[in-house]
Amino acid sequence: MIDLTIDENIAEVVLNDPDKLNALDEGALVALDAAFSEAEEEGVRALVLRGEGRAFCAGRDIAGVDPVTDDVSGYLAGLVTPLMQKMSAFPAPTFAVAHGACLGVGLGLLIATDVVYVADNAKIGSPFATLGASLDSGGHALFVERLGAHRALDLIYTGRLMSGEEAIAAGLFSRVFPADEVLEATRAAARAAASGATRAFVASKRIVQRLRDDRIGLWESIAAETDTQEALRDTDDYREGFSAFQQKRKPGFTGR
């Protein structure tokens, strides 16, 4: 079950099947995709993704999957990858709360989110060693880029799960918090982003994505920054930010 609430320009999307540690079947992925579409249509200025119960998401729900007839490509290429692409392209800052199990597709959802705050009780890694399956949903790219090939394969071969503190120390995600504080810390960050210069944030998000995905170099990224600044100059928030600075007051950004 996927829940969506929108309040004060912030969407909160909740994976709400705690008895299954929020494992996702095909229907849940479709519902999650629809929640992101609705939040985008509503023009929210920030989004929080979290899981209800003891875990963020334990991955794919394979309880009823027959390995002989399993439509692997339909699930991963047909549903998971397009959802991750939609999440990554979301036109506002996105935040996720990672607690408990963050595995498989659940790890992929975190990879597709802009900022991930991690609980100290999080469990992050590759649980596939006992399934005869391979890590999916972007896990290889994340681990190799942040950990290097040797540590990535160590996690894959052994199935060892990293704690939240270990994951942050290794540079996988943003910040670590005690489990009872991570949700409020994430909501606070989303509130700050939603009241900020949203278009400028999204512009930086796109440059970061080009650096990550297209591997643009220093001079191309500088050119992108210049083009971005030129475009932002004509926004209400750009003018408001300069006026507030010059008048020594707090800016009132509108996201326009």
Residue frames as qw, qx, qy, qz and C-alpha x, y, z in Angstrom:
[[0.000, 0.888, 0.460, 0.000, 0.00, 0.00, 0.00],
 [0.416, 0.159, 0.018, 0.895, 1.26, 3.45, -0.93],
 [0.124, -0.841, -0.465, 0.249, 0.01, 6.57, 0.89],
 [0.364, 0.335, 0.122, 0.861, 0.37, 10.15, -0.32],
 [0.177, -0.849, -0.412, 0.278, -0.29, 13.30, 1.68],
 [0.397, 0.447, 0.102, 0.795, 0.39, 16.87, 0.61],
 [0.352, -0.852, -0.341, 0.186, 0.63, 19.71, 3.10],
 [0.173, -0.911, 0.138, 0.347, 2.16, 23.16, 2.73],
 [0.508, 0.757, -0.371, -0.177, 3.76, 22.37, -0.64],
 [0.081, -0.476, 0.874, -0.053, 5.42, 19.18, 0.68],
 [0.859, 0.023, -0.354, -0.370, 4.44, 15.70, -0.45],
 [0.349, -0.438, 0.799, -0.219, 5.00, 12.73, 1.84],
 [0.783, 0.187, -0.483, -0.344, 4.96, 9.35, 0.13],
 [0.494, -0.435, 0.673, -0.338, 4.76, 6.37, 2.49],
 [0.523, 0.125, -0.824, -0.178, 5.44, 2.71, 1.76],
 [0.508, -0.294, 0.431, -0.685, 2.80, 1.27, 4.07],
 [0.908, -0.024, -0.354, -0.222, 2.99, -2.51, 4.23],
 [0.189, -0.710, 0.608, -0.300, 4.97, -2.96, 7.45],
 [0.880, -0.175, 0.402, -0.184, 4.09, -6.64, 7.87],
 [0.888, 0.360, 0.142, 0.248, 6.12, -7.32, 4.72],
 [0.506, -0.487, 0.144, 0.697, 8.82, -4.77, 5.60],
 [0.311, 0.777, -0.007, -0.547, 7.36, -2.70, 2.75],
 [0.395, -0.106, 0.773, 0.485, 8.52, -5.17, 0.11],
 [0.397, 0.502, -0.070, -0.765, 7.17, -4.11, -3.28],
 [0.568, 0.265, 0.758, 0.181, 5.23, -6.19, -5.78],
 [0.260, 0.299, 0.526, 0.753, 4.18, -5.02, -9.23],
 [0.150, -0.799, -0.529, -0.244, 1.02, -3.35, -7.96],
 [0.454, -0.763, -0.150, 0.435, 2.90, -1.39, -5.33],
 [0.437, -0.169, 0.332, 0.819, 5.38, -0.11, -7.91],
 [0.084, 0.542, 0.571, 0.611, 2.53, 1.10, -10.12],
 [0.328, -0.854, -0.404, -0.001, 0.94, 2.84, -7.12],
 [0.518, -0.565, 0.032, 0.641, 4.26, 4.42, -6.16],
 [0.326, 0.158, 0.460, 0.811, 4.73, 5.70, -9.71],
 [0.096, -0.722, -0.545, -0.416, 1.23, 7.21, -9.58],
 [0.451, -0.785, -0.274, 0.323, 1.98, 8.92, -6.25],
 [0.438, -0.326, 0.216, 0.810, 5.03, 10.66, -7.73],
 [0.146, 0.398, 0.564, 0.709, 2.96, 11.71, -10.76],
 [0.256, -0.817, -0.499, -0.137, 0.25, 13.17, -8.53],
 [0.488, -0.668, -0.099, 0.553, 2.78, 15.02, -6.39],
 [0.362, -0.054, 0.378, 0.850, 4.34, 16.49, -9.53],
 [0.003, -0.589, -0.598, -0.544, 0.95, 17.54, -10.89],
 [0.374, -0.833, -0.394, 0.105, 0.20, 19.30, -7.59],
 [0.324, 0.784, -0.143, 0.510, 3.38, 21.36, -7.99],
 [0.720, -0.671, -0.083, 0.157, 4.88, 20.51, -4.60],
 [0.198, 0.892, -0.360, 0.189, 8.17, 22.18, -3.70],
 [0.039, -0.487, 0.849, -0.201, 9.66, 19.19, -1.83],
 [0.873, -0.083, -0.331, -0.349, 8.94, 15.50, -1.35],
 [0.312, -0.485, 0.763, -0.291, 9.68, 13.04, 1.47],
 [0.799, 0.079, -0.534, -0.265, 9.74, 9.28, 0.88],
 [0.239, -0.435, 0.752, -0.434, 9.63, 6.93, 3.86],
 [0.543, -0.091, -0.813, -0.191, 8.58, 3.47, 4.98],
 [0.637, -0.515, 0.106, -0.564, 6.15, 2.59, 7.76],
 [0.962, -0.260, -0.057, -0.059, 7.19, 0.18, 10.50],
 [0.744, -0.530, 0.283, 0.291, 10.56, -1.47, 11.12],
 [0.589, -0.058, 0.506, 0.627, 12.07, -0.97, 7.66],
 [0.217, 0.508, -0.226, -0.802, 12.22, 1.40, 4.73],
 [0.826, 0.371, -0.129, -0.405, 11.92, -1.33, 2.11],
 [0.672, -0.344, 0.650, 0.088, 13.21, -4.91, 2.08],
 [0.077, -0.281, 0.755, 0.588, 13.15, -5.04, -1.72],
 [0.500, 0.005, -0.578, -0.645, 10.94, -7.00, -4.07],
 [0.696, -0.118, 0.493, -0.509, 8.05, -8.99, -2.65],
 [0.371, 0.327, -0.811, -0.313, 8.94, -12.48, -3.88],
 [0.489, -0.088, 0.732, -0.466, 6.56, -14.40, -1.62],
 [0.754, 0.369, 0.456, -0.296, 4.39, -15.50, -4.54],
 [0.379, 0.719, -0.447, -0.374, 6.97, -15.46, -7.32],
 [0.954, 0.071, 0.281, 0.076, 7.60, -18.70, -9.24],
 [0.272, -0.662, 0.480, 0.507, 11.27, -18.56, -10.30],
 [0.511, 0.151, 0.754, 0.383, 10.51, -20.69, -13.36],
 [0.255, 0.702, 0.561, 0.358, 8.05, -18.20, -14.84],
 [0.274, -0.732, -0.189, 0.595, 9.32, -15.03, -13.19],
 [0.451, 0.782, 0.226, 0.365, 9.13, -12.05, -15.57],
 [0.584, -0.423, -0.088, 0.687, 12.40, -10.48, -14.40],
 [0.269, 0.144, 0.292, 0.906, 12.63, -7.95, -17.22],
 [0.211, -0.672, -0.520, -0.483, 9.00, -6.95, -16.82],
 [0.547, -0.743, -0.323, 0.212, 9.53, -6.21, -13.14],
 [0.537, -0.459, 0.069, 0.704, 12.95, -4.52, -13.34],
 [0.243, 0.015, 0.418, 0.875, 13.10, -2.93, -16.79],
 [0.113, -0.544, -0.646, -0.523, 9.35, -2.47, -17.14],
 [0.428, -0.807, -0.380, -0.144, 8.56, -1.07, -13.69],
 [0.638, -0.598, -0.109, 0.473, 11.55, -0.40, -11.44],
 [0.493, -0.016, 0.228, 0.840, 13.82, 1.45, -13.87],
 [0.020, 0.609, 0.393, 0.688, 11.10, 3.81, -15.21],
 [0.491, -0.810, -0.321, -0.021, 10.06, 4.56, -11.61],
 [0.636, -0.445, 0.003, 0.630, 13.63, 5.38, -10.61],
 [0.345, 0.246, 0.327, 0.844, 13.97, 7.62, -13.65],
 [0.201, -0.764, -0.411, -0.455, 10.76, 9.44, -12.75],
 [0.605, -0.725, -0.213, 0.253, 11.97, 9.90, -9.17],
 [0.597, -0.200, 0.134, 0.765, 15.33, 11.21, -10.32],
 [0.178, 0.365, 0.385, 0.828, 13.67, 13.69, -12.70],
 [0.215, -0.763, -0.597, 0.123, 11.17, 14.95, -10.10],
 [0.279, 0.641, 0.084, 0.710, 11.03, 18.76, -10.46],
 [0.409, -0.808, 0.137, -0.401, 11.62, 19.56, -6.79],
 [0.054, 0.507, -0.797, 0.323, 14.06, 18.49, -4.07],
 [0.865, -0.217, -0.352, -0.282, 13.40, 14.95, -2.82],
 [0.163, -0.541, 0.705, -0.429, 14.36, 13.42, 0.52],
 [0.810, -0.123, -0.535, -0.204, 14.21, 9.86, 1.84],
 [0.525, -0.589, 0.490, -0.372, 14.31, 8.32, 5.30],
 [0.695, 0.255, -0.671, -0.028, 16.40, 5.13, 5.36],
 [0.446, -0.460, 0.608, -0.469, 15.81, 2.92, 8.40],
 [0.822, -0.032, 0.538, -0.185, 15.91, -0.79, 9.01],
 [0.654, 0.103, 0.643, 0.385, 16.20, -2.89, 5.86],
 [0.337, 0.785, -0.129, -0.504, 17.08, -0.87, 2.73],
 [0.492, -0.217, 0.794, 0.285, 17.68, -3.64, 0.22],
 [0.410, 0.330, 0.771, 0.359, 17.29, -4.46, -3.46],
 [0.099, 0.684, 0.473, 0.547, 14.59, -2.27, -4.98],
 [0.396, -0.870, -0.256, 0.142, 14.46, -0.39, -1.69],
 [0.531, -0.436, 0.214, 0.694, 18.10, 0.56, -2.14],
 [0.337, 0.340, 0.529, 0.700, 17.27, 1.61, -5.70],
 [0.110, -0.872, -0.431, -0.205, 14.59, 4.00, -4.45],
 [0.471, -0.774, 0.002, 0.423, 17.19, 5.64, -2.23],
 [0.525, -0.088, 0.419, 0.736, 19.64, 5.90, -5.13],
 [0.177, 0.556, 0.548, 0.599, 16.97, 7.74, -7.14],
 [0.284, -0.895, -0.340, 0.048, 16.33, 10.26, -4.33],
 [0.282, 0.831, -0.182, 0.445, 18.23, 13.54, -4.05],
 [0.064, -0.559, 0.598, -0.570, 19.05, 13.45, -0.32],
 [0.793, -0.254, -0.543, -0.104, 18.95, 10.38, 1.96],
 [0.271, -0.602, 0.526, -0.537, 19.08, 10.67, 5.73],
 [0.690, 0.058, -0.721, -0.016, 19.96, 7.34, 7.32],
 [0.714, -0.618, 0.102, -0.312, 19.02, 5.92, 10.70],
 [0.107, -0.622, 0.767, -0.115, 21.79, 4.35, 12.72],
 [0.644, -0.048, 0.734, -0.209, 19.82, 1.07, 12.65],
 [0.689, 0.560, -0.179, -0.424, 19.69, 0.91, 8.85],
 [0.701, -0.167, 0.660, 0.215, 20.84, -2.23, 7.04],
 [0.507, 0.766, -0.163, -0.360, 22.28, -1.56, 3.59],
 [0.291, -0.441, 0.802, 0.279, 23.95, -4.01, 1.25],
 [0.552, 0.237, -0.610, -0.516, 23.31, -6.88, -1.11],
 [0.646, -0.201, 0.600, -0.426, 21.11, -9.67, 0.33],
 [0.803, 0.381, -0.218, -0.404, 21.24, -11.78, -2.81],
 [0.087, 0.507, -0.857, 0.032, 24.04, -14.15, -1.82],
 [0.335, 0.015, 0.899, -0.282, 21.48, -16.65, -0.46],
 [0.623, 0.497, 0.313, -0.516, 19.00, -16.21, -3.33],
 [0.617, 0.114, 0.637, 0.448, 21.13, -17.10, -6.33],
 [0.318, 0.870, 0.335, 0.171, 20.28, -13.70, -7.79],
 [0.521, 0.175, -0.052, 0.834, 22.33, -10.59, -8.49],
 [0.112, -0.544, -0.297, 0.777, 22.20, -7.14, -7.00],
 [0.263, 0.565, 0.583, 0.521, 19.89, -4.88, -9.05],
 [0.102, -0.919, -0.376, -0.060, 18.25, -1.43, -9.12],
 [0.216, 0.886, -0.186, 0.367, 21.52, 0.47, -9.38],
 [0.756, -0.639, 0.128, 0.055, 23.28, -1.18, -6.47],
 [0.839, 0.077, 0.134, 0.522, 26.40, -2.09, -8.45],
 [0.329, 0.695, 0.058, 0.637, 26.90, 1.49, -9.64],
 [0.411, -0.854, 0.051, -0.313, 26.42, 2.92, -6.15],
 [0.844, -0.486, 0.157, 0.162, 28.80, 0.52, -4.44],
 [0.778, 0.208, 0.139, 0.576, 31.56, 0.63, -7.04],
 [0.202, 0.775, 0.048, 0.597, 31.48, 4.44, -7.28],
 [0.405, -0.813, 0.151, -0.390, 31.48, 5.02, -3.52],
 [0.812, -0.488, 0.318, -0.029, 33.29, 1.92, -2.17],
 [0.085, 0.607, -0.744, -0.267, 35.50, 0.74, -5.02],
 [0.726, 0.172, -0.566, -0.351, 35.42, -2.62, -6.77],
 [0.372, 0.145, -0.865, 0.304, 36.95, -4.69, -3.97],
 [0.187, 0.068, 0.653, -0.730, 34.62, -3.57, -1.20],
 [0.639, 0.166, -0.125, -0.741, 31.63, -3.72, -3.54],
 [0.699, 0.145, -0.669, -0.208, 32.31, -7.36, -4.38],
 [0.155, 0.100, -0.833, 0.522, 33.01, -8.15, -0.73],
 [0.451, 0.099, 0.393, -0.795, 29.48, -6.98, 0.15],
 [0.729, 0.232, -0.316, -0.561, 28.01, -8.91, -2.78],
 [0.559, 0.208, -0.803, 0.023, 29.87, -12.16, -2.11],
 [0.170, 0.014, -0.814, 0.555, 29.31, -12.20, 1.65],
 [0.323, -0.630, -0.614, -0.349, 25.84, -10.64, 1.89],
 [0.381, -0.338, -0.468, 0.722, 27.10, -8.53, 4.79],
 [0.005, -0.852, -0.418, -0.316, 24.89, -5.55, 5.54],
 [0.328, 0.255, -0.249, 0.875, 26.31, -2.16, 6.46],
 [0.186, -0.645, -0.577, 0.466, 24.95, -0.19, 9.41],
 [0.177, 0.941, 0.268, 0.110, 23.70, 3.33, 8.91],
 [0.327, -0.869, 0.253, 0.273, 26.83, 4.79, 10.48],
 [0.602, -0.203, 0.607, 0.478, 29.09, 2.64, 8.29],
 [0.482, 0.610, 0.542, 0.320, 27.15, 3.57, 5.15],
 [0.043, 0.996, 0.078, 0.008, 27.51, 7.29, 5.85],
 [0.476, -0.690, 0.416, 0.353, 31.20, 6.95, 6.74],
 [0.591, 0.047, 0.655, 0.469, 31.69, 5.24, 3.36],
 [0.071, 0.330, -0.244, -0.909, 29.95, 8.12, 1.56],
 [0.133, 0.336, 0.889, 0.280, 26.91, 6.20, 0.34],
 [0.088, -0.783, -0.548, -0.280, 24.34, 8.78, 1.45],
 [0.043, 0.803, 0.001, 0.595, 23.95, 12.12, 3.22],
 [0.134, -0.516, 0.545, -0.647, 23.80, 12.02, 7.02],
 [0.517, -0.214, -0.825, 0.074, 23.13, 9.58, 9.85],
 [0.380, -0.463, 0.209, -0.773, 20.76, 10.17, 12.78],
 [0.237, -0.024, 0.884, -0.401, 19.49, 8.14, 15.74],
 [0.026, -0.306, -0.887, -0.345, 16.53, 6.06, 14.62],
 [0.079, -0.711, -0.651, 0.253, 14.07, 8.08, 16.69],
 [0.069, -0.710, -0.017, 0.701, 15.27, 11.38, 15.18],
 [0.316, -0.074, 0.645, 0.691, 15.79, 10.63, 11.50],
 [0.168, 0.639, 0.703, 0.263, 12.19, 11.21, 10.34],
 [0.097, -0.927, -0.255, 0.259, 11.88, 14.65, 11.91],
 [0.349, -0.543, 0.373, 0.667, 15.34, 15.61, 10.62],
 [0.301, 0.190, 0.728, 0.585, 14.25, 14.65, 7.11],
 [0.055, 0.804, 0.584, 0.093, 10.96, 16.50, 7.37],
 [0.239, -0.836, -0.036, 0.493, 12.80, 19.59, 8.64],
 [0.334, -0.282, 0.543, 0.717, 15.15, 19.50, 5.65],
 [0.199, 0.471, 0.743, 0.432, 12.18, 19.16, 3.30],
 [0.068, -0.890, -0.414, 0.178, 10.44, 22.13, 4.93],
 [0.287, -0.676, 0.214, 0.644, 13.56, 24.24, 4.51],
 [0.291, -0.012, 0.689, 0.664, 13.86, 23.27, 0.84],
 [0.117, 0.645, 0.723, 0.218, 10.16, 23.91, 0.19],
 [0.103, -0.932, -0.240, 0.253, 10.49, 27.45, 1.53],
 [0.429, -0.500, 0.361, 0.660, 13.67, 28.12, -0.42],
 [0.343, 0.608, -0.348, -0.626, 14.56, 29.07, -3.98],
 [0.826, 0.082, 0.546, -0.113, 13.17, 25.85, -5.44],
 [0.735, 0.678, 0.005, -0.015, 14.04, 26.57, -9.06],
 [0.123, 0.800, -0.576, 0.110, 17.65, 27.25, -8.16],
 [0.593, -0.338, 0.713, -0.162, 17.77, 23.97, -6.21],
 [0.851, 0.344, 0.389, -0.082, 16.37, 22.04, -9.17],
 [0.506, 0.821, -0.265, 0.004, 18.85, 23.73, -11.50],
 [0.151, -0.655, 0.730, -0.128, 21.71, 22.51, -9.30],
 [0.775, -0.025, 0.600, -0.197, 20.11, 19.07, -9.21],
 [0.806, 0.582, 0.089, -0.063, 20.26, 18.89, -13.00],
 [0.276, 0.800, -0.524, 0.097, 23.94, 19.88, -13.08],
 [0.456, -0.441, 0.747, -0.202, 24.75, 17.25, -10.46],
 [0.854, 0.223, 0.441, -0.163, 22.92, 14.66, -12.53],
 [0.660, 0.728, -0.186, 0.005, 24.94, 15.59, -15.63],
 [0.037, -0.716, 0.677, -0.168, 28.15, 15.28, -13.63],
 [0.620, -0.206, 0.722, -0.227, 27.04, 11.85, -12.42],
 [0.792, 0.349, 0.485, -0.128, 25.40, 10.43, -15.53],
 [0.644, 0.760, 0.013, 0.084, 27.15, 12.19, -18.43],
 [0.776, -0.302, 0.063, 0.550, 30.52, 12.57, -16.68],
 [0.321, 0.885, 0.049, 0.334, 30.90, 16.15, -17.88],
 [0.671, 0.024, -0.274, 0.689, 34.22, 17.75, -16.96],
 [0.292, -0.491, -0.309, 0.760, 35.18, 20.91, -15.11],
 [0.016, -0.173, 0.236, 0.956, 34.84, 23.38, -17.97],
 [0.277, -0.332, -0.713, -0.552, 31.58, 21.97, -19.25],
 [0.372, -0.594, -0.673, 0.235, 30.15, 22.05, -15.74],
 [0.200, -0.409, -0.138, 0.880, 31.28, 25.68, -15.34],
 [0.122, -0.060, -0.491, -0.860, 29.56, 26.53, -18.62],
 [0.357, -0.483, -0.769, -0.219, 26.40, 24.80, -17.36],
 [0.329, -0.544, -0.493, 0.593, 26.59, 26.84, -14.16],
 [0.066, -0.225, 0.135, 0.963, 26.88, 30.06, -16.17],
 [0.257, -0.243, -0.657, -0.665, 23.89, 29.15, -18.36],
 [0.390, -0.526, -0.747, 0.109, 21.92, 28.23, -15.26],
 [0.245, -0.466, -0.317, 0.788, 22.70, 31.48, -13.50],
 [0.060, 0.038, -0.362, -0.930, 21.71, 33.42, -16.62],
 [0.356, -0.385, -0.730, -0.438, 18.35, 31.63, -16.70],
 [0.409, -0.535, -0.646, 0.360, 17.74, 32.12, -12.98],
 [0.185, -0.094, -0.079, 0.975, 18.38, 35.85, -13.27],
 [0.306, -0.212, -0.376, -0.848, 14.89, 36.27, -14.70],
 [0.473, -0.423, -0.773, -0.016, 13.11, 34.47, -11.83],
 [0.392, -0.806, -0.114, -0.428, 11.24, 36.14, -8.99],
 [0.830, -0.520, -0.077, 0.187, 13.37, 34.33, -6.41],
 [0.671, 0.180, -0.006, 0.720, 16.64, 35.60, -7.90],
 [0.034, 0.639, 0.060, 0.766, 15.44, 39.16, -7.67],
 [0.641, -0.704, -0.131, -0.276, 14.03, 38.58, -4.19],
 [0.866, -0.261, -0.131, 0.405, 17.28, 37.05, -2.97],
 [0.473, 0.301, -0.025, 0.828, 19.34, 40.02, -4.14],
 [0.229, -0.691, -0.122, -0.674, 16.83, 42.52, -2.75],
 [0.774, -0.603, -0.184, -0.060, 16.73, 40.80, 0.62],
 [0.776, -0.086, -0.121, 0.613, 20.52, 40.74, 0.83],
 [0.272, 0.422, 0.034, 0.864, 20.79, 44.41, -0.05],
 [0.403, -0.635, -0.102, -0.652, 18.03, 45.34, 2.41],
 [0.095, 0.295, -0.805, 0.505, 19.48, 43.12, 5.14],
 [0.693, -0.083, 0.310, -0.645, 16.30, 41.05, 5.63],
 [0.484, -0.037, 0.874, 0.020, 15.26, 37.44, 5.31],
 [0.239, 0.127, -0.607, -0.747, 14.17, 36.52, 1.77],
 [0.636, 0.212, 0.537, -0.512, 10.67, 35.35, 1.04],
 [0.035, 0.231, -0.817, -0.528, 11.01, 32.83, -1.78],
 [0.697, 0.235, 0.217, -0.642, 8.00, 31.64, -3.75],
 [0.648, 0.019, 0.740, 0.180, 9.55, 29.02, -6.02],
 [0.565, 0.746, 0.347, 0.054, 8.97, 31.19, -9.07]]
